[in-house]
Amino acid sequence: MIDFLIQNWAELLVAFMAFAKVVVNLVPSEKPIQVWAWADILINAIVNDARKEKKD
């Protein structure tokens, strides 16, 4: 079990984040959405965007 978690931590983290985003968007309150937006900005600051813009 531990080997599975160690080998697949990135995929599990992405799956958890997707699930959490769905749950947050289903909550009628505005506060969880603001907290998720803050966490999303933090994650984007840590992880670079792999896409490159094309220069003409």
N, CA, C and O of each residue as an XYZ file, in Angstrom:
224
protein
N       0.826     -1.193      0.000
C       0.000      0.000      0.000
C       0.869      1.256      0.000
O       0.623      2.193     -0.760
N       1.881      1.265      0.855
C       2.785      2.413      0.932
C       3.540      2.576     -0.387
O       3.748      3.699     -0.846
N       3.946      1.475     -0.992
C       4.647      1.550     -2.281
C       3.753      2.192     -3.343
O       4.214      3.002     -4.146
N       2.482      1.824     -3.337
C       1.537      2.409     -4.297
C       1.428      3.915     -4.100
O       1.435      4.669     -5.073
N       1.326      4.358     -2.852
C       1.211      5.786     -2.565
C       2.474      6.539     -2.972
O       2.393      7.640     -3.516
N       3.617      5.960     -2.717
C       4.879      6.603     -3.060
C       5.049      6.692     -4.572
O       5.509      7.715     -5.080
N       4.690      5.653     -5.288
C       4.867      5.630     -6.730
C       3.852      6.507     -7.458
O       4.138      6.996     -8.551
N       2.684      6.714     -6.880
C       1.620      7.436     -7.575
C       1.168      8.687     -6.838
O       0.006      9.075     -6.960
N       2.038      9.326     -6.083
C       1.638     10.469     -5.268
C       1.151     11.638     -6.120
O       0.202     12.320     -5.733
N       1.765     11.879     -7.247
C       1.370     13.021     -8.070
C      -0.027     12.817     -8.653
O      -0.845     13.737     -8.634
N      -0.301     11.636     -9.163
C      -1.616     11.345     -9.729
C      -2.699     11.400     -8.657
O      -3.796     11.906     -8.897
N      -2.384     10.874     -7.471
C      -3.347     10.914     -6.374
C      -3.616     12.342     -5.922
O      -4.750     12.679     -5.583
N      -2.594     13.181     -5.913
C      -2.759     14.575     -5.533
C      -3.641     15.316     -6.530
O      -4.512     16.089     -6.132
N      -3.424     15.089     -7.813
C      -4.243     15.730     -8.846
C      -5.692     15.247     -8.744
O      -6.618     16.047     -8.877
N      -5.894     13.963     -8.513
C      -7.250     13.435     -8.370
C      -7.944     14.028     -7.154
O      -9.126     14.368     -7.219
N      -7.226     14.155     -6.051
C      -7.803     14.755     -4.854
C      -8.160     16.214     -5.085
O      -9.213     16.675     -4.646
N      -7.287     16.944     -5.774
C      -7.558     18.352     -6.053
C      -8.770     18.514     -6.962
O      -9.573     19.426     -6.762
N      -8.913     17.649     -7.952
C     -10.081     17.715     -8.832
C     -11.360     17.417     -8.056
O     -12.372     18.095     -8.233
N     -11.311     16.409     -7.202
C     -12.467     16.074     -6.373
C     -12.821     17.220     -5.437
O     -13.994     17.559     -5.281
N     -11.812     17.815     -4.817
C     -12.055     18.931     -3.901
C     -12.654     20.126     -4.638
O     -13.518     20.817     -4.096
N     -12.212     20.372     -5.850
C     -12.746     21.498     -6.619
C     -14.221     21.276     -6.948
O     -15.014     22.216     -6.901
N     -14.588     20.057     -7.275
C     -15.994     19.741     -7.547
C     -16.828     19.956     -6.294
O     -17.900     20.559     -6.359
N     -16.352     19.474     -5.161
C     -17.095     19.626     -3.907
C     -17.234     21.102     -3.548
O     -18.310     21.541     -3.142
N     -16.165     21.864     -3.693
C     -16.208     23.293     -3.364
C     -17.203     24.020     -4.262
O     -17.928     24.898     -3.794
N     -17.246     23.672     -5.527
C     -18.173     24.342     -6.444
C     -19.627     23.952     -6.188
O     -20.532     24.680     -6.597
N     -19.872     22.837     -5.530
C     -21.237     22.427     -5.215
C     -21.767     23.078     -3.937
O     -22.977     23.096     -3.710
N     -20.882     23.606     -3.109
C     -21.292     24.246     -1.864
C     -21.884     25.617     -2.191
O     -21.279     26.385     -2.939
N     -23.064     25.935     -1.639
C     -23.699     27.208     -2.001
C     -23.029     28.442     -1.392
O     -23.307     29.559     -1.828
N     -22.175     28.274     -0.420
C     -21.519     29.407      0.232
C     -20.365     29.929     -0.635
O     -19.798     29.185     -1.437
N     -20.031     31.184     -0.471
C     -18.957     31.808     -1.244
C     -17.585     31.616     -0.591
O     -16.568     31.675     -1.281
N     -17.538     31.388      0.714
C     -16.273     31.284      1.446
C     -15.393     30.118      0.961
O     -14.199     30.333      0.754
N     -15.915     28.904      0.769
C     -15.042     27.825      0.288
C     -14.467     28.110     -1.098
O     -13.346     27.702     -1.402
N     -15.219     28.796     -1.925
C     -14.720     29.127     -3.259
C     -13.540     30.085     -3.153
O     -12.574     29.967     -3.908
N     -13.612     31.040     -2.212
C     -12.511     31.979     -2.017
C     -11.273     31.257     -1.485
O     -10.151     31.562     -1.891
N     -11.474     30.310     -0.587
C     -10.348     29.544     -0.048
C      -9.718     28.702     -1.146
O      -8.493     28.625     -1.245
N     -10.543     28.071     -1.971
C     -10.012     27.255     -3.065
C      -9.265     28.129     -4.067
O      -8.228     27.714     -4.586
N      -9.766     29.324     -4.348
C      -9.089     30.229     -5.274
C      -7.702     30.585     -4.738
O      -6.740     30.647     -5.503
N      -7.596     30.816     -3.432
C      -6.307     31.109     -2.821
C      -5.364     29.909     -2.961
O      -4.197     30.074     -3.317
N      -5.862     28.723     -2.686
C      -5.039     27.512     -2.804
C      -4.625     27.279     -4.253
O      -3.501     26.848     -4.510
N      -5.504     27.554     -5.188
C      -5.210     27.384     -6.613
C      -4.098     28.340     -7.043
O      -3.209     27.950     -7.801
N      -4.138     29.582     -6.570
C      -3.095     30.561     -6.884
C      -1.763     30.109     -6.291
O      -0.722     30.233     -6.938
N      -1.790     29.591     -5.074
C      -0.573     29.110     -4.425
C       0.035     27.948     -5.202
O       1.248     27.905     -5.406
N      -0.787     27.022     -5.630
C      -0.293     25.873     -6.394
C       0.275     26.329     -7.730
O       1.313     25.826     -8.158
N      -0.385     27.273     -8.396
C       0.118     27.777     -9.674
C       1.437     28.524     -9.506
O       2.256     28.537    -10.425
N       1.653     29.138     -8.361
C       2.913     29.827     -8.109
C       4.058     28.833     -7.912
O       5.200     29.111     -8.278
N       3.747     27.687     -7.338
C       4.779     26.680     -7.072
C       5.083     25.854     -8.315
O       6.246     25.571     -8.603
N       4.052     25.467     -9.051
C       4.200     24.591    -10.204
C       4.132     25.430    -11.476
O       3.155     26.141    -11.710
N       5.175     25.340    -12.289
C       5.184     26.069    -13.545
C       4.163     25.520    -14.522
O       3.835     24.334    -14.497
N       3.671     26.386    -15.375
C       2.784     25.967    -16.446
C       3.651     25.380    -17.554
O       4.562     26.048    -18.045
N       3.382     24.161    -17.946
C       4.213     23.470    -18.928
C       3.960     23.961    -20.348
O       4.766     23.712    -21.245
N       2.854     24.650    -20.554
C       2.559     25.126    -21.895
C       3.412     26.347    -22.230
O       3.635     27.214    -21.385
N       3.872     26.400    -23.443
C       4.660     27.540    -23.907
C       3.848     28.287    -24.952
O       3.206     27.675    -25.806
N       3.878     29.607    -24.881
C       3.179     30.402    -25.883
C       4.019     30.449    -27.150
O       5.241     30.586    -27.103
N       3.334     30.330    -28.281
C       4.033     30.392    -29.560
C       4.315     31.849    -29.906
O       3.452     32.718    -29.784
N       5.535     32.086    -30.336
C       5.919     33.420    -30.800
C       5.946     33.394    -32.317
O       6.604     32.555    -32.932
N       5.230     34.316    -32.894
C       5.189     34.347    -34.367
C       6.384     35.030    -34.960
O       6.492     35.134    -36.182
